[in-house]
Amino acid sequence: MMSHVTAGLRILIASPLGHVVAAPLQTAFPGSTVVVAQDQAEFQNAISARVRFDVVSADLIFNRADLEWTFDGLDVIEGLRTADRLSPVLLATQGHSMEEDHLAEARVRDDVSGVVSKSDGLQSLVDSLRAVAFGQRLAPPAATTHRPSLFELFDSRRGVTTARLAGAIASGNAADVASLATIARVSTNTANKAATTYLGPLMRARNEHDERLPLTQASVYRWCGLHARYIVSWCRRHGHEDVLGLPS
């Protein structure tokens, strides 16, 4: 028997593997409409074609080689806001350490109604979607570390400069001081201080530098590589596409 509670629900699943769960969700929510967006283009088409979804589930990291550097769950949130299609958003995580800074930002965003782990299985997703669709907010997952997030550290005038320097490096566009200055659109003096004044203090604040070793440009470049997915995502979503070599 069709439930009057779920009849008419509009659910968007933004995930490269969204079709895997679409049929089970259709069964779990009889009478609902389940739309799958496997990439950015399908997501844009989905939100352009409807007034509003009742709930959106999005992968926090799109685990596909051609997407993980260009689109993620935080982009989904920005896209809903830009299109004036705000909906309760449930983010699905894989449990990888590379999600740490994405999760730290998600925890403080009002437009994230909950986070669910994919490893918890389909029933957890169904229960979480049902709760979020009907106005509940799920308790955010506990932070695994107590270090400041990049989201917080980039939130200042110096933080923006730091993010631009990091983005130029993380995207592979800067290989030395001269190219870093050019790509990040800063003075050579500023680029030369990436380790001492900008990225170095940030690494220390997060306890991500071994103080037994010198803090060099090379160590800064390695650090940017380790955190590249979030750095690139932050720059992409905050109007700094130019440092990534993307049209702004």
C-alpha positions in Angstrom: 0.0 0.0 0.0 1.3 3.4 -0.9 2.1 5.6 2.1 0.4 8.9 2.1 3.5 10.2 4.0 6.0 9.5 1.2 3.7 10.0 -1.8 4.8 12.9 -3.8 8.3 13.3 -2.2 10.9 14.6 -4.6 14.3 13.1 -3.8 17.6 14.0 -5.6 20.6 11.7 -5.3 23.8 13.4 -6.4 26.3 10.7 -6.7 28.3 8.9 -9.5 26.7 5.6 -8.3 23.3 7.1 -7.6 21.5 4.6 -9.8 22.6 1.8 -7.5 20.4 3.1 -4.7 17.6 4.7 -6.8 15.5 1.6 -7.1 15.7 0.6 -3.4 14.8 4.2 -2.5 11.8 4.1 -4.9 10.6 1.0 -3.0 11.3 2.5 0.4 9.5 5.7 -0.5 6.4 4.6 -2.5 4.9 7.3 -4.6 8.1 9.4 -4.5 10.1 10.7 -7.4 13.8 9.8 -7.3 16.1 11.7 -9.6 19.8 10.8 -10.0 22.5 13.2 -10.9 25.8 11.4 -11.6 27.8 14.6 -12.4 27.7 18.3 -12.4 25.8 18.6 -15.7 23.1 16.2 -14.6 22.8 18.1 -11.3 22.3 21.4 -13.0 19.7 19.9 -15.3 17.9 18.4 -12.3 17.6 21.6 -10.3 16.7 23.6 -13.3 13.8 21.3 -14.2 12.1 21.4 -10.8 10.9 24.0 -8.4 12.4 22.3 -5.4 13.4 18.9 -4.0 12.1 17.8 -0.7 15.5 16.3 0.2 18.9 16.0 -1.5 21.5 13.4 -0.8 25.0 14.2 -2.1 28.3 12.4 -1.9 30.7 14.5 0.1 33.5 13.5 -2.3 32.5 12.4 -5.8 34.7 9.2 -6.1 35.2 9.3 -9.9 38.5 10.4 -11.5 37.0 13.0 -13.7 34.9 14.5 -10.9 36.8 14.5 -7.6 38.8 17.6 -8.6 35.9 19.5 -10.1 32.7 18.8 -8.2 31.8 17.6 -4.6 29.0 17.7 -2.1 29.8 21.3 -1.1 29.4 22.3 -4.7 25.9 20.7 -4.6 25.0 23.0 -1.7 26.4 26.1 -3.5 24.5 25.1 -6.7 21.2 24.8 -4.8 21.7 28.2 -3.2 22.7 29.9 -6.5 19.7 28.4 -8.3 17.4 29.4 -5.4 16.5 25.8 -5.0 17.4 25.4 -1.3 16.5 22.0 0.1 17.5 19.9 3.1 20.8 18.3 2.2 22.1 14.9 3.5 25.8 14.4 2.8 27.1 10.8 2.3 30.7 10.1 3.4 33.1 7.3 2.6 35.1 7.5 5.8 38.4 8.6 4.1 40.8 10.9 5.8 40.7 13.2 2.8 37.2 14.1 3.7 38.2 15.7 7.0 38.2 19.4 5.9 35.1 18.9 3.8 33.4 17.5 6.9 34.6 20.3 9.1 33.0 22.8 6.8 29.8 20.8 6.5 29.4 20.7 10.3 29.1 24.5 10.5 26.8 25.0 7.5 23.1 25.7 8.2 22.2 24.1 4.8 23.5 20.7 5.8 20.8 18.8 7.7 22.8 15.6 8.3 25.7 13.4 7.4 25.5 9.6 6.9 28.3 7.1 6.4 28.0 4.9 3.3 29.4 2.0 5.3 26.3 2.0 7.5 24.3 0.6 4.7 21.1 1.3 2.8 18.8 1.3 5.7 20.7 4.0 7.4 20.5 6.1 4.2 16.7 5.5 4.1 16.1 6.4 7.7 18.3 9.5 7.4 16.6 10.6 4.2 13.2 10.2 5.8 14.2 12.2 8.9 15.8 15.0 6.9 12.9 15.2 4.4 10.5 15.8 7.2 12.4 18.6 8.8 14.7 16.9 11.3 18.4 17.7 11.6 20.7 14.9 12.4 23.4 15.2 15.0 26.7 16.0 13.2 29.4 13.4 13.4 32.0 14.0 16.1 35.3 15.6 14.9 38.1 13.1 14.7 40.7 15.9 15.4 40.7 19.2 17.3 42.9 21.1 15.0 41.5 24.2 13.2 39.9 23.5 9.9 41.1 25.1 6.6 37.6 26.5 6.3 38.2 28.6 9.5 41.8 29.5 8.6 40.9 30.8 5.1 38.3 33.1 6.6 40.2 36.3 6.8 42.1 38.7 4.5 45.4 36.9 5.1 43.5 33.6 5.0 42.3 34.4 1.4 45.8 35.2 0.3 47.0 31.9 1.9 44.2 30.0 0.1 45.2 31.5 -3.2 48.8 30.5 -2.7 47.7 27.1 -1.7 45.4 26.8 -4.6 48.0 27.7 -7.1 50.3 25.0 -5.7 47.6 22.3 -5.1 46.4 22.7 -8.7 49.9 22.1 -10.1 50.0 25.6 -11.7 52.9 26.9 -9.6 56.3 25.3 -9.5 58.5 28.0 -8.1 58.3 31.5 -6.5 58.0 33.3 -9.9 55.2 31.1 -11.2 53.5 31.2 -7.7 53.5 35.0 -7.8 52.1 35.1 -11.3 49.3 32.5 -10.8 48.2 33.7 -7.3 48.5 37.4 -8.5 50.7 38.4 -5.6 54.0 40.1 -5.4 57.2 38.1 -5.6 57.9 39.1 -2.0 54.6 37.6 -0.9 55.1 34.4 -2.9 58.6 34.1 -1.3 57.0 34.2 2.1 54.6 31.3 1.5 56.5 29.2 4.0 57.4 31.7 6.6 54.3 34.0 6.7 51.3 32.3 5.0 51.2 28.5 4.7 53.9 27.7 7.3 52.0 29.3 10.3 48.8 27.5 9.1 50.6 24.1 9.0 51.9 24.8 12.5 48.5 25.8 13.8 47.1 22.5 12.6 50.2 20.6 14.0 51.0 19.3 10.5 54.7 20.2 10.5 57.4 18.2 12.1 59.4 20.8 14.1 62.5 18.7 13.9 62.7 19.6 10.2 63.1 23.0 8.5 59.9 24.6 7.2 60.8 25.1 3.5 59.0 25.8 0.3 59.3 22.1 -0.6 57.5 21.1 2.6 54.8 23.6 1.9 54.3 22.2 -1.6 54.1 18.6 -0.2 51.5 19.8 2.4 49.4 21.4 -0.4 49.5 18.2 -2.3 48.1 16.3 0.7 45.2 18.6 1.1 44.7 19.4 -2.5 41.1 18.2 -2.9 39.8 20.5 -0.2 42.0 23.5 -1.2 40.9 23.2 -4.8 37.3 22.9 -3.7 37.5 25.9 -1.5 39.0 28.1 -4.2 36.5 26.9 -6.8 33.6 27.7 -4.6 34.9 31.1 -3.3 35.6 32.9 -6.6 39.2 32.0 -7.0 39.0 29.7 -10.0 41.8 31.8 -11.7 44.5 30.2 -9.5 43.3 26.8 -10.6 43.5 27.6 -14.3 39.7 27.7 -14.6 37.7 30.5 -16.1 36.4 32.8 -13.4 
